[in-house]
Amino acid sequence: MHTQRKLSDYPTDEISNVSEAVSSKLGRNLHLKRNHPICIIKERIFDFFTNPNSKLQSPIKYKTFDSISPLVTVEQNFDSLLFPKDHEGRKATDTYYINKGNVLRTHTSAHQSELMKGGNMAFLVCGDVYRRDAIDATHYPVFHQMEGVKVFTKEELSGKSHDEQVKIIENDLKNTLTKMVDAVFGMNLQSKWVDAYFPFTHPSWEYEIFFAEKWMEVLGSGVIQQGILANSGLGDRKGWAFGLGLERLAMILFDIPDIRLFWSEDGRFTSQFEAGKISKFKPYSKFPACYKDITFWVPPEFHENNLFEFVRGKLGDIAESVSLVDTFKHPKNGKESRCYRINYRHMDRNLTNEEVNDLQQNILKELPTQLKVQIR
């Protein structure tokens, strides 16, 4: 599991769909760069769980992992977590497949079962994860997750009914994570727990905080499904797990308005942050945006994520957003037409009209072949 294989070590097949734009992010490891906002948040969470002064409800030694390869098997990413075979997340429109048997992990939960099999009963996993997604200020195909797991000893739950055991686990989970979020933000927050659904926990909850005048979900959690524990050789034990996105927390705490900025190597961004400190991002001059619309008839098999992936592959981070602005269904033949708006904006310099026009023409030229659409 800890062998750092390269993407080039894997054979490709007809399902392979990892683009160059995405593969270029492998090995960047923002969560390991000490002065980067992602790493600063990671270290605050690690410190809460490993610092003996954190006053956890039930003190326990947590192990931390932040260097596990994101190249995993389908079994690790889906099967070990009881994902149904027809789950949307398994589709190539949502997941980056290296080949039929291997993917870029879509969550750090991919390592949960194997770590438990290795005897780890309380641990945190942090790393980069990959999903085909929308193009806007808060979505990016690469982001960073933190996974936390605690498995209770038999003695801690001895003599209790199933319902009593679940309640003990729920109380421990909610108490621990409420304290953790307060520690990360450095304040007591107005918060609430909301019932949720996840394939690998039941019951499940999301944790929301009231911040900047609105409610925001910061993590998902729940009681680990017994089947997952059984697959890990722990069928007679119970535990909890949580997962959170580090970008979401970093954007809130550092006032970073655009998720693309995390990948910037511009000194005006990178020089603003220091390990161990939360500081508000000071925006530097934002270059003007330019938008172009593209309209086409869509085939039955059309999926938006394929369009987003195509645009990312052609434009990289110049694509600030891609949004659906209009739809039309032909009254006679029933064909559907869609109009998408591509917002062009470079993070570090001004774009000329000629550059934008050339980029748009390249998209119009290749889109029909790549996505089997008909330009209007």
GUVO-652600 format. One record per atom (N, C-alpha, C): x, y, z; residue in one letter. Coordinates in steps of 0.05 Angstrom, whole numbers, plus 5000, padded with zeros to 4 digits. Layout:
N
XYZA ...
***
This chain:
376
501649765000M 500050005000M 501750255000M 504150245013H 505750475015H 507750514992H 507850314974T 509550344951T 508550564932T 510350754926Q 509550974910Q 509850914880Q 507950784868R 507950724840R 507250974824R 508150984800K 507551214782K 505251134764K 503951344754L 501751294735L 502651134711L 505151194702S 506251064678S 506750774683S 506750684708D 507250394714D 504750224707D 502450354703Y 499950204699Y 499350194669Y 498449964660P 497449944632P 494850084629P 494250184606T 491650314600T 489950124584T 487250184584D 485450034568D 483150214559D 481050094549E 478850264537E 477450434556E 477650384582I 476250544602I 478050774613I 480650774607S 482450974618S 481551254610S 481451434630N 480451704624N 481851924641N 484351864649V 485852064664V 487152264645V 486352514646S 487352714627S 490152814636S 491552934618E 494153044624E 493953274645E 491753424643A 491353644663A 491153534691A 489953304694V 489653184721V 492153034729V 493352884711S 495752734718S 498052914726S 498053164715S 500153354722S 500053434751S 497753394764K 497553474792K 498553254811K 498953004801L 499952794818L 502752864828L 503152824853G 505752884865G 506153174874G 504153344869R 504453624878R 504153634908R 502453474920N 502253434949N 502153694964N 500153854959L 499854104973L 499554075003L 498553835011H 498153785040H 500753735054H 502953715040L 505553675052L 507353925051L 506354135039K 507954385037K 507354555062K 509254595080R 508854705106R 507554975106R 508155145087N 507055415087N 504555445069N 503455225062H 501055235045H 498555215062H 496355365055P 493955345071P 492855065076P 493054895055I 492054615058I 493654475080I 496254505080C 497954375100C 497454495127C 497054745129I 496654875155I 494054765168I 491954735152I 489454625163I 489954335171I 491354175154K 491853895161K 493253875187K 495354035191E 496854025216E 495254095240E 493354285237R 491654355260R 489854125268R 488853975248I 487153745255I 488853525267I 491153465254F 492953255265F 493653325294F 494253575300D 495053655326D 492853615346D 490353665338F 488153625357F 487953335365F 488253155346F 487952865353F 490352745366F 492752865363T 495152735374T 496252885397T 495453135402N 496353295424N 495053205450N 496553115470P 495353025495P 493753235510P 494053485503N 492553705516N 489953765503N 489153605483S 486653665468S 484153595485S 484453445506K 482253375524K 479953235510K 480753025494L 478652865481L 477052715502L 474552655495Q 472752525514Q 473952265524Q 475052105505S 476251855512S 479051855500S 481151925516P 483851945505P 484751685492P 485851705468I 486751475453I 488951565434I 490751395428K 493051475411K 492251435381K 492051665367Y 491451655339Y 493951655322Y 494051485302K 496251485283K 495451665259K 497451785246T 496851955223T 498351865199T 497051875176F 498151795150F 497552015130F 499652115117D 499252325096D 500952285072D 502052045068S 503851995045S 503051735030S 500551655032I 499551415018I 498851484989I 499751324970S 499351384942S 496351404936S 495551594918P 492751624910P 491951424888P 493851264879L 493251064859L 492350804873L 489750744870V 488650524886V 487050334867V 486250104878T 484649914863T 481649984865T 480049884847V 477149914848V 476149784874V 477349564882E 476449434906E 476949614930E 479249744932Q 479749924954Q 477750164954Q 477350274931N 475850524929N 472850484932N 471850254922F 468950214922F 468049964937F 469149734929D 468049474939D 468449454969D 470849534980S 471349505008S 469549675025S 468349885012L 466550065026L 463650015020L 463049785008L 460349695003L 458849874983L 460250014965F 458850164944F 457249974926F 454650024922P 453149854903P 454449854876P 454049634861K 455349614834K 454249824815K 451749924820D 450650124802D 450850404813D 452450444834H 452750704846H 453850914826H 452751154826E 453551364807E 456551414809E 457651404833G 460451464836G 462351284821G 461451034814R 463150844800R 463450914771R 461651074760K 461651124731K 464151284722K 464951234698A 467251384687A 466651684683A 464151754684T 463552044683T 464152184709T 464452024731D 465052144757D 467852084768D 468951864759T 471551764770T 473651744748T 476151804756Y 478451774738Y 479451494739Y 479051344717Y 479951064716Y 482751054703Y 484650934717I 487250874705I 486950644685I 485450454693N 484550224676N 482250094691N 481249874681K 478849744693K 479149684722K 481549624731G 481949534758G 483049744777G 483849974766N 485150174783N 484050454777N 483950624798V 482950894796V 484751084812V 484351344806L 485351544825L 483351564847L 484151534871R 482251514893R 480351754893R 477751704898T 475751914899T 475352004928T 476551874947H 476351944975H 478551804991H 479351915013T 481351785029T 480251545044T 477551505043S 476351265054S 477351015041S 478551045017A 479550805003A 481650655019A 482750775039H 484850645055H 483850545082H 481250595087Q 480150535114Q 480350235120Q 479350065102S 479349775108S 482149665111S 483949735093E 486649625094E 488149715119E 487749955128L 489050055152L 487949905177L 485349855177M 484149705200M 485249415200M 485449295176K 486649025174K 489449025185K 490849245183G 493549265192G 493749325222G 491549315236G 491549355265G 491249635275G 490649825257N 490250105265N 487350145274N 486950205299M 484250235310M 483350525314M 485250715311A 484650995312A 486651145295A 485751265273F 487651385255F 486451605238F 488151765226L 487451975208L 488951935182L 487651975159V 488951955133V 488352215118V 490452335107C 490152585092C 491552545065C 490252665044G 491552645018G 489852764996G 490952774972D 489652874948D 487752674937D 485352764929V 483352584918V 482352704892V 481152534875Y 480552614847Y 477752544839Y 476252744828R 473552694818R 473052874794R 471652764774R 470752924752R 468453094762R 468653354758D 466753534771D 466253784755D 464553954766A 463854214753A 466254404752A 466054614737I 468054824736I 466955074747I 467755144771D 466955404783D 468855464806D 468255664822A 470155764842A 470555574865A 468755374869T 468955194892T 469454904884T 469554844858H 469954564849H 472454544832H 473954324836Y 476454274821Y 476753974820Y 477953864799P 478153574797P 480053444817P 481753604829V 483553504850V 483053674875V 482653534898F 482353674923F 483453494945F 483253584970H 484553444992H 482553375014H 482753125023Q 480953025044Q 482452935069Q 480952945091M 481852825116M 479852615124M 480852375130E 479152155139E 479952085167E 477952055185G 478551975212G 476951725220G 478151545234V 476851295242V 477551225271V 475551135286K 475951025313K 474350775316K 475750555324V 474450295329V 474450255359V 472150205371F 471950165400F 472849885408F 473849865432T 474549605443T 472049465451T 472249205454K 469849045463K 469049135491K 471049195508E 470449275536E 468849535537E 469449725519E 468049975520E 465049955515E 464249745501L 461449705494L 460149455507L 461749335524S 460849075537S 458249115553S 456448915550G 454048915566G 451849115557G 452349245534K 450349435523K 448849315500K 446349395497S 444749305474S 445749445449S 444949355426H 445849475401H 445149775401H 442749845408D 441950125408D 443550295427D 444150185450E 445850325470E 448650355460E 449750155446Q 452450175434Q 452550395413Q 450550405396V 450450615375V 450350885388V 448850915410K 448551175423K 451251265435K 452651075447I 455351135458I 457251225436I 457151085413I 458951155391I 458151435380I 455551485377E 454551745367E 455451965385E 455151935411N 455852145430N 458852205429N 460451985428D 463352025427D 464252165401D 463052085379L 463552205352L 462952505353L 460452565361K 459652845360K 461153025379K 461752915402N 463353075422N 466153125411N 467352915400T 470152945389T 470253145366T 468353115347L 468553285323L 467653565329L 465853615347T 465153885354T 467554025366T 469053895384K 471454005396K 473554055375K 473753865356M 475853885335M 475354135317M 472854165308V 472254395291V 472654655306V 471854665332D 472354915347D 475254975350D 476954755353A 479854795355A 481054895329A 480054795306V 481054885280V 480455175276V 477955255283F 477155535279F 478055715301F 478955605323G 479855775345G 477655915360G 475255805360M 472955935373M 470755725377M 468955785395N 466555625398N 464555715377N 463455535361L 461855605339L 458955515343L 457055675331Q 454355585330Q 454155355310Q 453055135318S 453254895300S 450854725303S 450554535285K 448354335287K 449054085271K 447853865280W 448253605266W 445753545250W 446153455225V 443953395207V 444053105198V 441852965199D 441852685189D 442652675159D 444152475152A 445152455125A 445252165116A 446052115091Y 446451845081Y 449151825068Y 450651615075F 453151545062F 453151235059F 454251125037P 454250835034P 455650685055P 457650805068F 459450655086F 458950705116F 457050875123T 456350915151T 453250915155T 452450815178H 449550825185H 449250785215H 447950975229P 446851225219P 449151415212P 448351625197S 450351825187S 449352105193S 451352285196W 450752565202W 452652745188W 451652985180E 453353205171E 453453415193E 455753545195Y 456153755215Y 456254025201Y 454554205210E 454354465198E 455054685219E 456454895210I 457055115227I 455855375215I 455155555233F 454155815224F 456556005223F 457256075198F 459756235194F 459256435171F 460056685175A 459656895155A 456656915147A 454956895168E 452156945164E 450656725149E 451756485148K 450356265134K 451255995146K 449555795142W 450155525151W 451855385129W 454055255138M 455855115119M 456454845130M 456254645112E 456954375119E 459954345117E 461154235139V 464054215139V 465053925139V 463353735147L 464353455147L 461953265147L 462453015138G 460552795140G 461652585158G 459852435172S 460752245192S 458652035197S 459351835213G 457351635220G 458551385233G 456851205240V 457650945251V 458350755228V 460750645229I 461750485207I 459950245202I 459250195177Q 457549965170Q 458949705179Q 457349525191Q 458449275202Q 459749105181Q 458749125156G 460048965134G 462849055128G 463349315131I 466149415127I 467949315149I 467049325173L 468649215195L 469148915192L 467048765183A 467348485178A 469448425156A 469448585135N 471348555113N 474248615123N 474448765145S 477048835156S 477848655179S 476348435183G 476948245204G 476048345232G 474148535232L 473348655258L 470248635261L 469148405252G 466248375252G 464948395279G 466548355301D 465448365328D 465948635341D 466748835326R 467449095337R 465649305324R 465649545335K 464149775324K 465850025325K 465150215308G 466750455308G 465450685292G 466850915291W 465851135276W 467951235256W 466951385236A 468751495216A 467751775208A 469551945199F 468752205188F 470552275165F 469552455148G 471152545125G 470552845121G 472552995114L 472153285109L 473953375086L 473153585073G 474753705051G 476453935062G 479053925058L 480754135069L 480454395054L 479854385028E 479454635013E 477154795024E 474954665031R 472654805042R 473454955067R 474854825086L 475754965110L 477755185104L 479555135086A 481655335080A 480455585067A 478555545049M 477255775036M 475855945057M 474655815077I 473255965098I 475256115116I 477255965126L 479056075146L 480956285135L 481856245110F 483756425098F 482556635079F 479856625076D 478456805058D 479556785029D 479856535020I 480856484993I 478356454975I 477956624955P 475456634940P 475256434917P 477456324907D 477456154884D 479255914888D 478055674885I 479555424891I 482055394873I 482055524850R 484455494832R 486955614845R 486555814863L 488755944876L 490555754892L 489455544902F 491055354918F 493355234901F 492955234875W 494955114857W 496855324845W 496455574852S 498155784842S 500955774853S 502855834837E 505655854846E 506556144845E 504656324841D 505256614841D 506056694869D 508256834871G 509256914897G 507357094912G 505657234897R 503657414910R 501657244926R 501356994919F 499656814935F 501256664956F 503356524947T 504856344965T 506156494988T 506956744984S 508456885005S 506556985028S 503956955025Q 502157055045Q 501656865069Q 502756625067F 502056425087F 504556315101F 504156255127E 506356155144E 505455925161E 507055715162A 506255475177A 505355545205A 503055415213G 502055455240G 500355695244G 499955865223K 498456115227K 496156125208K 493856235217I 491556295200I 491656595194I 491856665169S 491956945160S 490056985137S 488857215136K 486857275115K 488357345089K 487457215068F 488557255041F 487957545032F 490057675022K 489757945011K 489757924981K 487457964968P 487357934938P 489258124924P 490658014904Y 492158194887Y 490458244862Y 491258424845S 489558514823S 488458284807S 485858284804K 484458074789K 484158154760K 485157984743F 485058054714F 482258024703F 481558184683P 478858184673P 478057914661P 475457844663A 474457604652A 473257654624A 473057434609C 471757454583C 470157194579C 467657214571Y 466056974568Y 465356924539Y 465056674533K 464156594506K 462056374509K 459956384493D 457856184494D 458355974472D 457455734477I 457655524458I 454955364459I 453655324436T 451055194435T 451154954417T 449954734425F 450154484410F 447754304416F 447154134397W 445153914401W 446653684415W 445253574436V 446553364452V 445553094445V 447252894444P 446352614439P 445152504465P 443752284465P 442552164489P 444552104511P 447052024503E 448951944522E 450652174534E 449852424527F 451452654536F 451452674566F 453752744578H 454052784607H 455653044611H 454653224628E 456053474633E 458953444641E 459453244658N 462253214668N 464253164645N 463253034623N 465052994600N 465653264587N 463753444586L 464253714575L 466153854593L 465753844619F 467553984638F 470453884635F 470653624632E 473353504630E 474653584604E 473053594582F 474153684557F 475153964558F 473554144570V 474354424572V 476854454590V 476854304612R 479254324629R 481754234614R 481454024598G 483753924583G 484754124563G 482954274551K 483754474531K 484754734544K 483454824566L 484055084577L 485555084603L 485654854617G 486954854643G 485555044662G 487055184678D 485955364698D 485055634686D 485355664660I 484255914648I 481155904648I 480055664650A 477155634652A 476255694680A 475155934685E 474256004712E 471655874719E 469855844699S 467355714704S 466155624677S 464455414678V 462855334655V 460055284666V 458155424655S 455455414666S 453355384644S 451255234650L 449055204631L 447255454633L 446855594610V 445355834610V 442655814595V 442355604579D 439755574565D 439455294554D 437055194553T 436354944540T 433954974522T 433854804502F 431654824483F 431054544472F 428554464471K 427754204460K 426154254435K 427054134412H 425754184387H 422954064388H 420854214380P 418154124383P 417353894365P 418853854343K 418253644324K 419853384328K 422453414330N 424153174332N 425053104360N 424353284379G 424953234407G 427953254415G 429653344396K 432453364402K 432853604422K 434853564439E 435453764459E 437953924452E 437754184455S 439954364450S 440754494477S 443354534482R 444254664506R 446254884499R 446155104515C 448055314512C 449655344538C 452255314536Y 454055344559Y 455755594556Y 456155724578R 457855964578R 460555894591R 462755944576I 465455894586I 466556164595I 467256184620N 468456434630N 471556404630N 472856564614Y 475756554612Y 477056764631Y 478856674648R 480356864664R 482956734674R 485256854667H 487856754676H 488356854705H 489556684721M 489956764749M 492256964752M 494156964733D 496657114737D 497257334717D 495557344695R 496157544675R 493557604659R 493657814643N 491457884626N 491357704601N 489057634592L 488657484567L 487957684545L 489057644521T 488357814499T 485957704485T 484557874470N 482257784455N 482957564435N 485357594423E 486257404403E 486657124416E 487857124440E 488256864454E 485556734460E 483656884470V 481056774477V 479656664452V 479756824431N 478456734405N 479656484395N 482356464396D 483656224387D 482955974404D 482856014430L 482055794448L 479255704443L 477455894439Q 474655834434Q 474355684407Q 475755764387Q 475655634361Q 476655344363Q 478755304378N 479755034382N 477654854395N 476254954415I 474154804428I 471854744408I 471054944393L 468954894373L 469754694352L 472254694345K 473254504325K 473254214334K 474054174360E 474453904370E 472053784384E 470253954394L 468053864410L 466253664396L 465553704371P 463753514358P 464953224357P 467553214352T 468852944351T 469052824378T 469852984398Q 470452874424Q 467852794439Q 465752954437L 463252894452L 460952824435L 461352804409K 459252714390K 456752904392K 457353164393V 455153364393V 455153504366V 453053654361Q 452853794336Q 452654094342Q 454654244334I 454754534340I 452454674325I 451154854339R 449055014326R 450155284316R 
***
